[in-house]
Amino acid sequence: MDLKPRCQDNVATLIRRGVDIPNPLTIDLGDEVDIDRISSKGVRIYPGCRIYGKETVISSGVRIGHEGPVTIEDCQLGPQVELKGGFFARSVFLEKANLGSGAQVREGCILEEEANGAHCVGIKQTILFPFVTLGSLINFCDCLMSGGTSRKHHSEVGSSYIHFNFTPEGDKTTASLIGDVPRGVMLNQPPIFLGGQGGIVGPIRMGFGNVVAANSVLRTDYPEDNNLIVGKPLAEKKVPYVPRAYPGLRRILEDNILYLANLMALEEWYRQVRRPFFGSQEFGPLVFAGLLDKLELAKKERVKRLQVLAEKVKGLSSRSGEPGPDAAFKNLLSEKFPELEALFASPLQDGVAFCLREEFLAAFEKTAPSGAGYIEAIQGLPGAVSERGTAWLQRLVDRFCEQAAGILSASQLFGG
């Protein structure tokens, strides 16, 4: 009987190229893995790790499994990423992102530069902007979080925090926007602090600079900036439960449309601004392709969840059981959903946004330090240039929201 591990030859090849694998007989490397996408520069793979997926990319300086075994499936890891222990599938990690042991990172996650988490963090369809930090024992699926300017001045989620993303009706139209894209990408906004032992009942949206007291569970939007928020405990009570009433449907739709609009703006930012910075990195184009793939997953997920909701509310009456405006709106959502879906299927054609983009890109090219990395280049922009970039992205967000409100003309969404 041949007891030689099926991957031993490829593991041996990696070692010969310079990959540090202290105990090669404990490594499982899938036959589908392209070992030419694993860097030989400073990569260390600790014992007990499993690496699968034809789309997997491991860049220079990556460390895998320092605190416990790691399983990777079709992930793209940028330079100096550290995954200390856990399971990681179909997600992308940009330079110096890191997660502690016991992590479970499922599909559709993006951790930008130096985003990080301590032990036992669970995320899925989650986007963390640079420096965002998750504490320990956290479940934070279906969120986008930005804010902060450095590893010492970052947005943070306290330990034992939960983003509640599943309703009693089985819905997941619950994605929360914590910060935003137009201001968040400029890396100049005050951080957001979500105190530990707390939670968010998604979907909500929250402005920058907010501090949420520990043990607070948030159930509504806080779009303003720079507030101290103390969640009010719910009083004990018993009332009749009306299944599938959806009394907050309009707010749920607003938050989901706004989330999708921010994803569309983020895609434009990636394509127009971020792309060149990957050219100087080993495997940079592959990591960038992974970034766009995960963003596409995020958009499809949000559209799918909206579609499920639209199908559920079709034909439902108002909470009182009598036909009325709420019932008409629910039917309209179902009828108009194909148009809503088509709106987010392609980039927005808007002359004002185009002009704002070109003005920003021209100013960016003139003022960004030559040879600077992404973080340095963005943070080195003069305030006036950053404001131009925010104006461009905000125009995209606003126009997507306006057009969505127009499709659902009876909804009076976004104050219409």
C-alpha positions in Angstrom: 0.0 0.0 0.0 1.3 3.4 -0.9 1.0 5.7 2.2 2.6 8.7 0.6 0.2 11.7 0.9 -1.2 12.7 -2.6 0.1 16.2 -2.2 3.6 15.4 -1.0 5.3 16.2 -4.3 3.7 19.7 -4.5 4.5 20.4 -0.9 8.1 19.3 -1.6 8.2 21.7 -4.6 7.0 24.6 -2.4 9.7 23.8 0.2 12.4 23.8 -2.5 11.2 27.2 -3.7 11.6 28.7 -0.2 8.2 28.3 1.4 8.7 27.6 5.2 6.7 24.4 6.0 8.1 23.1 9.3 6.1 19.8 9.3 5.3 19.0 5.6 3.7 15.6 6.3 0.8 17.3 8.2 -0.2 19.6 5.2 -3.0 18.7 2.9 -2.7 20.6 -0.4 -5.6 20.0 -2.9 -4.7 18.7 -6.3 -6.6 21.6 -7.8 -4.4 24.2 -6.1 -2.1 26.1 -8.5 1.2 26.1 -6.5 2.5 28.8 -8.9 0.0 31.1 -7.0 1.8 30.5 -3.7 4.7 32.9 -3.1 8.1 31.7 -2.1 8.9 34.9 -0.3 8.5 34.7 3.4 5.5 32.5 3.4 5.2 30.2 6.5 2.6 27.4 6.7 2.4 25.8 10.2 1.5 22.2 10.9 -2.0 20.9 10.3 -3.1 23.3 7.6 -5.3 22.4 4.6 -5.2 24.5 1.4 -7.8 23.9 -1.3 -9.3 25.6 -4.3 -8.1 26.5 -7.8 -8.6 30.2 -7.1 -6.4 30.3 -4.0 -3.7 32.9 -3.9 -1.1 33.2 -1.2 1.2 36.3 -1.5 4.5 37.1 0.1 4.9 37.2 3.8 1.7 35.3 4.6 1.6 33.3 7.8 -1.0 30.5 8.1 -1.8 28.5 11.2 0.4 30.0 14.0 -2.3 29.4 16.7 -4.1 26.4 15.3 -4.9 24.5 12.1 -6.2 26.6 9.2 -8.4 25.5 6.3 -8.4 27.7 3.2 -10.8 27.3 0.2 -10.5 29.6 -2.8 -9.3 32.6 -0.9 -7.0 35.4 -2.1 -4.4 36.5 0.5 -2.5 39.7 -0.1 1.0 40.4 1.3 1.7 39.8 5.0 -1.8 38.5 5.8 -1.9 36.3 8.9 -4.6 33.7 9.4 -3.8 32.2 12.8 -6.4 29.5 13.0 -9.8 28.5 11.7 -11.8 28.1 8.4 -11.7 30.6 5.5 -13.7 30.2 2.3 -14.1 32.3 -0.8 -13.0 35.5 0.7 -10.2 38.1 0.1 -7.7 39.5 2.6 -5.7 42.6 1.6 -2.3 43.5 3.0 -1.7 42.9 6.7 -5.2 41.8 7.4 -5.3 39.2 10.2 -7.6 37.0 12.2 -7.0 35.0 15.4 -7.7 31.4 16.1 -11.1 29.9 15.9 -12.2 32.2 13.1 -14.9 31.1 10.6 -14.9 33.3 7.5 -17.4 32.1 5.0 -18.0 33.3 1.4 -18.2 36.9 0.3 -16.0 38.6 2.9 -13.5 41.4 2.1 -11.0 42.4 4.7 -9.1 45.5 3.5 -5.7 46.5 4.7 -5.0 45.8 8.4 -8.6 44.9 9.1 -8.4 42.3 11.9 -10.2 40.2 14.4 -9.3 38.4 17.7 -10.2 34.8 18.4 -13.5 33.1 17.5 -14.9 35.6 15.0 -17.6 34.5 12.6 -18.3 36.5 9.5 -20.0 36.0 6.1 -20.8 38.5 3.4 -18.9 41.1 5.6 -16.8 44.0 4.3 -14.3 45.6 6.6 -12.5 48.7 5.5 -8.9 49.3 6.6 -8.0 49.1 10.3 -11.5 48.0 11.4 -11.1 45.7 14.4 -13.4 42.9 15.7 -12.9 41.7 19.2 -13.3 38.1 20.4 -16.4 35.9 20.3 -18.2 37.9 17.6 -20.8 37.0 15.0 -20.8 39.8 12.5 -22.3 38.6 9.2 -23.9 40.8 6.5 -22.3 44.1 7.4 -20.1 46.8 5.9 -18.1 48.8 8.4 -15.7 51.7 7.8 -14.2 54.5 9.8 -10.9 55.3 11.4 -7.5 56.5 10.2 -4.9 54.0 11.5 -4.4 50.9 13.7 -4.4 53.2 16.7 -7.5 55.1 15.6 -9.8 52.5 14.2 -13.4 51.5 14.2 -14.0 48.6 16.7 -16.6 46.0 17.5 -16.4 45.0 21.2 -16.2 41.4 22.3 -19.3 39.2 22.4 -21.1 41.3 19.8 -23.8 40.0 17.5 -25.2 41.3 14.3 -28.7 39.7 14.3 -29.2 39.0 10.6 -32.1 36.4 10.6 -35.7 37.3 11.4 -38.5 35.1 12.8 -39.9 35.1 9.2 -36.7 33.6 7.9 -35.6 36.8 6.1 -32.1 38.0 5.6 -32.8 41.4 4.1 -30.8 42.6 7.1 -27.5 44.0 5.9 -26.3 46.9 8.1 -24.2 49.9 6.8 -21.9 51.0 9.6 -20.3 54.1 8.3 -20.5 54.4 4.5 -18.5 54.1 1.3 -18.3 57.7 0.0 -16.7 59.1 3.1 -15.2 55.8 4.4 -12.9 55.2 1.5 -11.1 58.4 2.2 -9.7 57.0 5.5 -10.2 60.3 7.2 -13.4 59.7 9.2 -13.7 59.3 13.0 -14.0 55.7 14.1 -17.2 54.0 15.2 -17.2 52.1 18.5 -19.7 49.3 19.1 -19.5 48.4 22.8 -19.1 44.7 23.8 -21.9 42.4 24.9 -24.2 44.2 22.5 -25.8 43.8 19.2 -27.5 45.1 16.1 -30.9 43.9 14.8 -30.3 44.4 11.1 -30.8 46.2 9.0 -29.6 49.6 10.4 -27.4 52.4 9.2 -25.0 54.4 11.3 -22.9 57.5 10.9 -19.3 58.0 11.7 -17.9 58.9 15.2 -20.7 57.2 17.1 -20.0 55.4 20.3 -22.4 52.7 21.4 -22.5 51.8 25.0 -21.7 48.2 26.0 -24.7 45.9 26.4 -26.8 48.0 23.9 -28.9 46.2 21.3 -29.8 48.6 18.4 -33.0 48.3 16.5 -33.2 51.5 14.4 -31.1 53.7 12.3 -28.6 56.2 13.6 -27.5 58.1 10.5 -26.1 61.2 12.4 -22.4 61.4 13.3 -20.7 61.8 16.7 -23.2 60.6 19.2 -23.1 58.5 22.3 -25.8 55.9 21.9 -27.2 53.9 24.8 -29.6 51.2 23.8 -32.8 51.0 25.8 -33.7 47.5 27.1 -37.1 46.3 26.0 -39.7 46.1 28.7 -41.3 42.8 29.3 -44.6 42.4 27.6 -46.9 40.0 25.8 -48.9 41.0 22.7 -50.4 39.0 19.9 -47.9 38.1 17.2 -49.0 38.7 13.6 -46.9 36.6 11.2 -45.6 38.2 8.1 -46.9 41.7 8.9 -43.7 43.6 8.0 -44.7 46.8 9.7 -41.2 48.3 9.1 -41.1 47.3 5.4 -40.3 50.7 4.1 -37.4 51.3 6.4 -36.1 47.8 5.5 -36.3 48.6 1.8 -34.5 51.9 2.3 -31.7 50.4 4.2 -31.2 47.5 1.7 -31.3 49.8 -1.3 -28.9 52.2 0.4 -26.6 49.2 1.1 -26.7 48.1 -2.5 -26.0 51.7 -3.7 -23.0 51.8 -1.5 -21.7 48.5 -3.0 -22.1 49.9 -6.5 -20.1 53.0 -5.4 -17.5 50.7 -3.9 -17.1 48.8 -7.2 -16.5 52.1 -9.0 -13.9 53.0 -6.4 -12.1 49.6 -6.8 -12.1 49.8 -10.6 -11.2 53.5 -11.0 -8.9 54.1 -8.0 -7.7 50.9 -6.4 -6.8 48.8 -9.5 -3.3 50.4 -10.2 -2.1 49.8 -6.7 -2.3 46.0 -7.2 0.1 46.2 -10.2 3.2 46.4 -8.1 2.3 43.5 -5.8 3.2 39.9 -6.5 -0.1 38.3 -7.6 -1.7 41.7 -7.4 -4.0 41.2 -10.5 -5.2 37.9 -9.1 -5.9 39.5 -5.7 -7.7 42.3 -7.4 -9.8 39.9 -9.4 -10.7 38.2 -6.2 -11.7 41.5 -4.7 -14.2 42.2 -7.6 -15.5 38.6 -7.3 -16.3 39.0 -3.7 -18.0 42.3 -4.3 -20.1 40.7 -7.0 -21.0 38.0 -4.5 -22.1 40.7 -2.0 -24.4 42.4 -4.6 -26.0 39.1 -5.7 -26.6 38.2 -2.1 -28.4 41.4 -1.3 -30.5 41.3 -4.5 -31.4 37.6 -3.8 -32.5 38.5 -0.3 -34.7 41.4 -1.5 -36.3 39.1 -4.1 -37.2 36.6 -1.4 -38.8 39.4 0.6 -40.7 40.7 -2.4 -42.2 37.3 -3.1 -43.2 36.9 0.6 -45.0 40.2 0.9 -47.0 39.9 -2.4 -50.7 39.8 -1.6 -50.3 40.4 2.1 -52.7 42.9 3.7 -51.8 45.5 6.2 -51.0 44.7 9.9 -54.7 45.3 10.8 -55.7 42.7 8.3 -57.6 45.2 6.1 -56.5 46.0 2.5 -54.9 49.4 2.3 -51.9 51.4 1.2 -49.5 48.9 2.9 -51.0 46.1 0.9 -50.8 48.1 -2.3 -47.1 48.9 -1.6 -46.3 45.2 -0.9 -47.8 44.2 -4.3 -46.0 47.0 -6.0 -42.7 45.8 -4.6 -43.3 42.3 -6.0 -44.4 43.7 -9.4 -41.6 46.1 -9.8 -38.8 43.9 -8.4 -37.4 42.9 -11.9 -36.9 46.7 -12.6 -35.2 47.1 -9.2 -32.9 44.1 -9.9 -32.0 45.5 -13.3 -31.1 48.9 -11.7 -28.2 47.3 -9.8 -27.1 45.0 -12.6 -24.9 47.5 -14.3 -23.0 50.8 -13.6 -24.9 54.0 -13.5 -24.8 56.3 -16.5 -24.9 59.7 -15.0 -23.3 62.8 -16.5 -22.8 64.6 -13.2 -21.2 61.6 -11.6 -18.9 61.2 -14.7 -17.7 64.8 -14.4 -17.1 64.5 -10.7 -15.2 61.3 -11.2 -13.0 62.8 -13.9 -12.3 65.9 -11.8 -11.3 63.7 -8.8 -9.1 61.3 -10.8 -7.3 64.2 -12.4 -6.6 65.8 -9.0 -5.7 62.4 -7.5 -3.1 61.8 -10.2 -1.5 65.2 -9.6 -1.5 65.1 -5.8 -1.0 61.4 -4.8 2.7 60.8 -3.8 4.7 59.0 -6.5 5.3 55.4 -5.6 3.1 55.5 -2.5 1.1 52.5 -1.4 -2.7 52.7 -1.3 -3.1 53.8 2.3 -0.4 56.4 2.1 -1.7 57.7 -1.2 -5.3 58.1 0.0 -4.4 59.6 3.4 -2.0 62.0 1.6 -4.7 63.6 -0.4 -5.5 67.3 0.4 -8.9 67.7 2.0 -10.3 69.4 -1.1 -9.4 66.4 -3.3 -10.9 63.9 -0.8 -14.1 65.9 -0.8 -14.2 65.7 -4.6 -13.9 62.0 -4.4 -16.6 61.8 -1.8 -18.9 64.0 -3.9 -18.4 61.6 -6.9 -19.3 58.5 -4.9 -22.1 60.2 -3.0 -23.6 61.2 -6.3 -23.7 57.6 -7.4 -25.3 56.5 -4.1 -27.9 59.2 -4.3 -28.8 58.6 -7.9 -29.2 54.8 -7.3 -31.5 55.6 -4.4 -33.5 58.1 -6.4 -34.0 55.7 -9.3 -35.0 52.9 -6.9 -37.5 55.2 -5.3 -38.8 56.2 -8.7 -39.3 52.5 -9.6 -41.3 52.1 -6.4 -43.2 55.3 -7.0 -45.8 54.7 -4.3 -43.3 54.0 -1.6 -42.2 57.5 -0.7 -38.8 56.1 0.0 -36.0 58.3 1.1 -38.5 61.1 1.9 -39.8 61.1 -1.7 
